[in-house]
Amino acid sequence: MRLVRPLRLLYVQVVLAMVLGMALGHFLPQAGPLLKPLSDGFIGLVRMMIAPIVFCTIVSGVTSLGSGNAIGRTIFRALALFYLLTAAALALGLVTAFVLRPGAGMHIDASHLDVSNLAQYAKGTHPRDVVAFGMSLIPETMLGAFDKGEVLPVLLLSLLFGFALNSCPGAGRPVLALIDGIAETLFRILAMIMRLAPLGAFGAMAFTVGRFGIRSVGSLGMLMVSFYVACVLFIALVLALLARVHGFALWRLLRYLREELLIVLATSSTEPVLPRLIAKLEALGCDKGLVGLVLPAGYSFNLDGTAIYLTLASMFIAQACDVAVSAPQIAAMLAVMLLTSKGAAGVSGSGLVALIATLTVIPDLPVAGVALLVGIDRFMSEARALTSVVSNACAVIFVSMWEGACDRACLGRMLGAATPGGAQSAEEVARNAPKT
């Protein structure tokens, strides 16, 4: 009986599924790629829920915040924090590249590289100037905001809808009650879908190990090591220090979010855990309106794992192809990356798309060099996603504290319950989480 009880916990099931998936991919590599639909299906089911859940959460949040000045101040502080964290991530990736020099000594001629496998990623690039990025936020129709499942158009529509409900409180009250009821129903549907997380993790790990295998790492292992070192340093030095300044221990937050982090690790995607993060951050004592505003925005504006990847991968290509990069060129590259690192989807492969978008506007670095990274990108996408999820969870707590919208007693109690001997199951957290 004692053995069966831990197996009922979602994170235990996910860990076991990942181990089984890796074993199957290693011993039966031909069968591994055939199981990728399990992962794709799970991610697709969760992605189906993201847009309506984000809409309901933000609308409810805007109406609870009430004042337009409070909403504007919250958004401004969140965006300022996002760009500071992104700048720190870009700088840390650059320093790691100069210290560890992962591409030194490879002496690769970029003109001899096979770029045919870059076509699928190049199609995802698009103009990243401020005007084009701003226009991409506006959906073609109101319902079109939900069509592609992108967060930012839904965020814009939700803000407008929430402001409109605030301007007509009498007529808006039954509409808000309907939205709250829909939100509760959506979270219950999500809880049913999340029971399939072990199946998705199993398929994702079987595909990764079966398709690529450990031999695909080859001489590029130093780049992977450098990237993981940079991500760990960002979490341990930047986020942990900021968490301590704000009065909580980062390792306790990581333990509290262990189920979500394991799902991100298995699927290489941040999207499947967005709705669960909303519920868990509300359960920590963060105001639901603030969570609904900051977290979805962070999914597009605070991709620190991608930011580290962009500088490190760019300098790796420069070192591997023996391209000398001057200080002004590096400064221009960082300025471009502040744009290209924003708005990328939190799914596997988005890092390569952002990297190609960056190199297309930096003529000194060969875009063909990205072909070096395709084989190992899957092994780095997990670290990108994990770093971004941890950073966004911390950002929500930080902004909540700045706005006086965080119940510190609740935060301490919930994170204390996440320590050994007092861990709560996902079901218990969901029951205790405030309803949107």
Buried (B, 14 or more C-beta within 10 A) or exposed (E): EEEEEEEEBBBBBBBBBBEBBBEBBBEBBEEBBEBBEBBBBBBBBBBBBBBBBBBBBBBBBBBBBEEEEBBEBBBEBBBEBBBBBBBBBBBBBBBBBEEBBBBEEBEBEBEEBEBEEBEEBBEBBEEBEEEEBEEBBEBEEEEEBBEEBBBBBBBBBBBEBBBBBBEEEEEBEEBBEEBBEBBEEBBEBBBEBBEBBBBBBBBBBBBBBBBBEEEEBEEBEBBBEBBBBBBEBBBEEBBBEBBEEBEBBBBBBBBBBBBBBBBBBBBBBBBBBBBBBBBBBBBBBBBBBBBBBBBBBBBBBBBBBBBBBBBBBBBBBBBBBBBEBEEEBBEBBBEBBBBBBBBBBBBBBBBBBBBBBBBBBBEEBBBBBBBBBBBBBBBBBBBBBBBBBBBBBBBBBBBBBBBEBBBBEBBBBBBEBBEEEEBBBBEEBBEBBEEB
